Amino acid sequence: MRIGLIGRPASGKTSVFRILTGYPGDAPLHTSEPEVGVYPIPDDRLERVAQWAGCERRTPATVELWDPPSHWSLQDGTAPRLIGELRTTDALLHVLALWDLDTLDPAEAVRRAEDLERTLITADLQVLQGRYQRLQQEYAKRHQEELLKESQSVSVLLKCLQAERPLRAEPWPQDVVHRMQGYGLLSAKPIFHLLNVAERHLGDAGVAAALQMIAERLPWAGVSYTSAHLELELVRMDPAERIEWQAVYGLPDLLPDRIAEPLLGALGFLRFYTVIGGEARAWLLPTGATAVQAAGRIHTDMERGFIRAEVLNFREIGSVGSFHEARRQGRLRLEGRDYVVQDGDILTIKFAV
C-alpha cells in the first residue's frame, strides 16, 4: 500500500509526512526529490493478541508514504511529473491547508477540497479523452470486440467526469474497475482529506463543522484534522512534557493514532493477524477479500498451496486463555479458500507446496 501526499505549497504535508513516519528531526526540511517513509499503524489489538499468544515480537501493519518536494505543484510546470508519480500510488492523502484562515469557515474548507477534486478530474479527462480517440481509430481499422468493450467503458467514465464527479464516487462493474486500474486514474483512487488547522483553532466548533460538512458533501472521501506544525513539535518532546502540552491544546491523541482507523476505513482496508514463530503480526487486506488472498499477503507459497485457514476473531480471545488452549479446545474454525476475512481475524494458514 503506497499513499501519495498532495497539498499546495506550505500546506504542511511534509510535516505530516514526518509526524507519521517518525522522520529524523535533524534532517533537512525541504529536498529536491521525493521522500519515502513508512507509517507503522498504531494497533492496540496487536499488543493484546501478542500477550494472549505469548509472543515476544510485535510487527504492526504499515503503509508507505510518498511525499513530493514542496516545489512540485499541480498548478505549474511541475504538474506532469507530479501527476505521473501520483498515478503509481494506491491512494491519496490530501493535506488541506486551513491554517491561514482568521476564522475557520467550513464552507471554505469544502471549497478547497472540491478544488482539488476538480484538478484530479481534469487530469483524468485528458487521459481518457485521448484513450477514447485512439480506441475509436483502432476499432475503425480492426473491429475487435475487446476494443469496442473498452471504448464503451471509457465513454461511461468520461460521462461521470464531465458531470464533475470523481470516479471514486460511483460503484463500477468489476470489468470497468479492472480497466481503470490500468489507466492510473487519480479521481478513482481512494482519497483522505486531512485538514491542517492553526493552533488557535484547535477545539473550535469550526473544526468539527468543517469535518462534518466535508463528510456530507464528499461522502466518498475520508476526513480528519491536524495542526501539523504543533504536532510535529509534540511528537519530538519527552513523553511527560508532551502529555502536558496535549492537555493545554485539547489534543487527547496525536495524529498517528487519530488518523489510523478513519484512514483504513476510507481506503477500504481491514487488519488481520498471524501468530508465527513467536511473532504476532498485523496485515492489511482489502475489505471483502478471501482467505486465500490473505494467504497471498503473507507469502505467495501459502496462496499457491492453500489448503484451509484456522480462524479465531480477536473478539473471541477473552473467552479462551491462550492460543494453545484455543487449539486444544477446538475453538479455531476451519475455513476454505473462499472465506471472507473479517476485521480482527487471527489466521493460521495450512498449505502444501
C-alpha positions in Angstrom: 0.0 0.0 0.0 1.6 3.2 -1.2 -0.1 6.6 -0.4 0.9 9.7 -2.2 0.7 13.0 -0.2 -0.6 16.1 -2.0 -1.1 19.6 -0.9 -0.4 23.1 -2.1 3.0 24.7 -1.1 3.1 25.4 2.6 0.1 23.2 3.2 2.1 21.3 5.9 2.2 17.9 4.0 5.9 17.4 4.8 5.3 18.0 8.5 2.5 15.4 8.2 4.9 13.0 6.5 7.4 13.5 9.3 4.9 13.0 12.0 3.6 9.8 10.6 6.9 8.3 9.6 9.0 9.5 12.6 11.4 11.1 10.2 14.6 12.3 12.0 14.2 15.8 13.3 17.7 16.9 12.2 17.1 16.0 8.6 16.6 18.9 6.1 13.1 20.2 5.9 13.0 20.5 2.1 14.6 18.4 -0.6 14.7 18.5 -4.3 13.5 14.9 -4.7 10.5 12.9 -3.2 10.9 11.4 0.3 9.6 7.9 1.0 8.8 6.6 4.5 6.8 4.0 6.4 3.9 4.7 8.7 3.5 1.9 11.2 -0.2 1.8 12.0 -0.9 2.0 15.8 -2.8 -1.1 16.9 -3.9 -1.8 20.5 -5.3 -5.1 19.3 -1.9 -6.3 18.2 -0.5 -5.9 21.7 -3.4 -7.9 23.2 -3.0 -10.6 20.6 0.7 -10.8 21.3 0.1 -11.1 25.0 -2.6 -13.7 24.6 -0.4 -15.8 22.2 2.8 -15.4 24.3 4.7 -13.7 21.5 7.8 -11.6 22.2 7.8 -9.8 18.9 5.1 -7.5 17.6 5.0 -6.3 14.0 2.3 -3.7 13.1 0.8 -3.3 9.6 2.4 -0.5 7.6 1.8 1.8 4.7 4.4 3.5 2.6 4.1 7.3 2.3 5.4 9.2 -0.7 6.0 12.9 -0.2 6.9 15.0 -3.3 9.2 18.1 -3.0 7.5 21.3 -1.9 8.2 22.9 -5.2 6.2 20.3 -7.2 2.7 21.5 -7.8 -0.5 20.5 -9.7 -0.8 24.1 -10.9 2.5 24.8 -12.7 5.1 23.2 -15.0 6.0 20.5 -12.5 2.4 19.1 -12.7 3.1 16.5 -15.4 5.8 14.8 -13.3 3.8 15.1 -10.1 0.7 13.6 -11.8 2.7 10.8 -13.3 4.1 9.8 -9.9 0.7 10.0 -8.2 -0.7 7.7 -10.8 1.6 4.9 -9.5 0.2 5.3 -5.9 -2.6 3.3 -4.4 -4.3 6.1 -2.6 -4.0 9.9 -1.9 -3.6 11.8 1.3 -4.6 15.5 0.7 -3.2 17.9 3.3 -5.8 20.6 3.1 -4.3 23.9 4.4 -6.7 25.9 6.6 -4.2 27.4 9.0 -4.2 30.7 7.0 -7.9 31.4 7.8 -8.6 34.0 10.5 -11.9 32.3 11.1 -12.3 28.6 10.3 -15.1 28.6 7.7 -16.4 25.1 7.0 -17.7 26.3 3.5 -14.2 27.4 2.6 -12.8 24.0 3.7 -15.3 22.3 1.4 -14.4 24.7 -1.5 -10.7 23.9 -1.2 -11.4 20.1 -1.1 -13.6 20.4 -4.1 -10.9 22.4 -5.9 -8.5 19.6 -5.5 -11.1 17.1 -6.7 -11.7 19.2 -9.9 -8.0 19.2 -10.6 -7.8 15.4 -10.4 -10.9 15.2 -12.6 -9.4 17.4 -15.2 -6.2 15.3 -15.3 -8.3 12.1 -15.8 -10.3 13.7 -18.5 -7.2 14.4 -20.5 -6.1 10.8 -20.2 -9.5 9.3 -21.1 -10.3 11.6 -23.9 -7.0 10.7 -25.6 -7.6 7.0 -24.9 -11.1 7.2 -26.3 -10.0 8.8 -29.6 -7.3 6.1 -30.0 -9.8 3.3 -29.4 -12.2 4.7 -31.9 -9.4 4.9 -34.5 -8.3 1.3 -33.8 -11.8 -0.1 -33.8 -12.4 1.5 -37.2 -9.5 -0.5 -38.5 -9.9 -3.8 -36.8 -13.4 -4.1 -35.4 -12.3 -6.2 -32.5 -14.8 -6.9 -29.7 -12.4 -6.1 -26.9 -11.7 -2.6 -28.5 -15.5 -2.0 -28.6 -16.0 -3.0 -24.9 -13.1 -0.9 -23.7 -14.4 2.1 -25.8 -17.8 1.7 -24.2 -16.2 1.6 -20.7 -14.2 4.7 -21.3 -17.3 6.5 -22.7 -19.1 5.8 -19.4 -16.2 7.0 -17.3 -16.0 10.2 -19.4 -19.6 11.0 -18.7 -19.0 10.7 -15.0 -16.0 13.1 -15.1 -17.8 15.5 -17.4 -20.5 15.7 -14.7 -17.7 16.8 -12.4 -17.9 13.7 -10.2 -14.8 11.8 -9.3 -14.7 8.2 -10.4 -14.4 7.0 -6.8 -17.9 8.4 -6.2 -19.6 5.6 -8.2 -19.8 1.9 -7.9 -18.4 0.4 -11.1 -18.7 -3.2 -12.5 -15.6 -5.3 -12.0 -14.5 -5.2 -15.6 -14.6 -1.4 -15.6 -12.7 -1.3 -12.3 -10.0 -3.6 -13.8 -9.6 -1.2 -16.8 -9.4 1.9 -14.5 -6.5 0.3 -12.6 -4.6 0.1 -15.8 -5.1 3.8 -16.5 -3.9 5.0 -13.1 -6.8 7.5 -12.8 -6.4 9.9 -9.9 -10.1 10.5 -9.3 -10.6 6.8 -9.0 -8.1 6.4 -6.1 -9.3 6.4 -2.5 -8.6 9.8 -1.0 -8.3 11.2 2.5 -8.6 14.9 3.3 -6.6 15.9 6.3 -7.5 19.4 7.5 -4.4 21.3 8.7 -5.7 24.0 11.1 -4.0 26.7 13.1 -3.2 26.0 16.8 -5.7 28.7 17.8 -8.5 26.8 16.1 -8.0 23.5 18.0 -11.1 22.9 20.0 -13.2 25.4 17.9 -16.6 24.3 16.8 -15.5 25.3 13.3 -13.2 22.3 13.1 -16.0 19.8 13.9 -18.3 21.6 11.5 -15.8 21.5 8.7 -15.2 17.8 9.2 -18.9 17.2 9.1 -19.5 19.3 6.0 -16.8 17.6 4.0 -18.1 14.2 5.1 -21.5 15.2 3.9 -20.5 16.9 0.6 -17.8 14.3 -0.3 -19.1 11.1 1.2 -16.6 9.0 -0.9 -13.6 10.6 0.9 -12.2 10.1 4.4 -11.5 13.2 6.6 -9.7 14.1 9.8 -7.7 17.1 11.1 -4.3 18.1 12.4 -2.3 21.1 13.5 0.8 19.9 11.8 3.4 22.4 13.0 2.3 21.9 16.6 2.0 18.2 16.4 5.5 17.9 14.8 6.9 19.6 17.9 4.8 17.5 20.2 5.9 14.1 18.8 9.5 15.1 19.4 9.0 16.1 23.0 9.7 14.0 26.1 6.5 11.9 26.7 5.8 13.6 30.1 6.1 17.1 28.7 4.1 16.1 25.6 1.1 15.0 27.7 1.1 18.3 29.5 1.0 20.3 26.2 -1.6 18.0 24.7 -3.9 18.9 27.6 -3.2 22.6 27.0 -4.3 22.3 23.4 -7.1 19.8 23.9 -5.5 17.0 21.9 -6.4 13.7 23.6 -4.3 11.9 21.0 -1.8 12.7 18.3 -2.0 12.3 14.5 -0.6 8.8 14.1 -3.3 7.4 16.5 -6.0 9.8 15.4 -5.8 9.1 11.7 -5.3 5.3 11.8 -8.9 3.9 11.9 -10.5 6.6 9.6 -7.7 6.3 7.1 -8.0 2.5 6.8 -11.8 2.9 6.6 -11.5 5.4 3.8 -9.0 3.2 1.9 -11.3 0.1 2.3 -8.8 -2.0 4.3 -9.1 -4.2 7.3 -6.5 -5.8 9.6 -6.0 -9.5 10.2 -3.3 -11.1 12.4 -0.9 -14.0 12.4 1.0 -15.7 15.2 4.0 -17.4 13.8 7.3 -18.3 15.4 6.9 -16.1 18.5 5.8 -13.1 16.4 2.4 -11.5 16.4 1.9 -9.6 13.2 -0.8 -7.4 11.7 -1.6 -7.4 8.0 -3.6 -5.1 5.7 -6.2 -6.6 3.4 -8.9 -5.1 1.2 -12.4 -5.4 2.8 -14.2 -8.3 1.2 -11.0 -10.3 0.4 -10.9 -14.0 0.9 -8.7 -16.4 3.0 -6.6 -17.4 0.0 -6.0 -13.7 -0.8 -4.9 -13.2 2.8 -2.6 -16.1 2.5 -1.0 -14.4 -0.5 -0.3 -11.3 1.5 1.7 -13.4 3.9 3.6 -15.4 1.3 3.0 -16.5 -2.3 3.7 -20.1 -1.4 0.8 -20.0 1.1 -1.6 -18.8 -1.6 -0.4 -21.3 -4.2 -0.6 -24.3 -1.9 -3.6 -23.1 0.2 -5.5 -25.9 2.0 -7.5 -24.2 4.7 -7.4 -21.5 7.3 -7.8 -21.8 11.1 -9.7 -18.7 12.2 -10.4 -17.1 15.6 -11.5 -13.5 15.8 -9.9 -11.0 18.1 -13.2 -10.5 19.9 -13.2 -14.2 21.0 -9.8 -14.3 22.7 -11.2 -13.1 26.0 -13.2 -16.3 26.3 -10.2 -18.6 25.9 -7.0 -18.4 27.9 -4.4 -18.7 25.2 -3.7 -19.6 21.6 -2.6 -23.1 22.7 -5.9 -23.5 24.7 -7.9 -22.3 21.7 -6.4 -25.0 19.5 -6.7 -27.7 22.2 -10.4 -26.9 22.8 -11.1 -26.9 19.0 -12.1 -23.2 19.1 -10.3 -22.5 15.8 -12.8 -22.5 13.0 -11.8 -24.3 9.8 -12.5 -22.2 6.7 -11.9 -22.7 3.0 -10.3 -20.5 0.4 -13.5 -18.5 -0.3 -14.0 -17.5 3.3 -14.4 -13.7 3.5 -11.9 -12.5 6.1 -13.3 -10.3 8.8 -11.6 -7.4 10.6 -9.7 -8.7 13.6 -9.4 -12.3 12.4 -6.4 -14.3 13.6 -5.5 -16.7 10.8 -3.3 -19.7 10.7 -2.8 -20.8 7.1 -2.4 -24.5 6.3 -0.7 -25.1 2.9 1.4 -27.5 1.0 3.8 -26.8 -1.9 
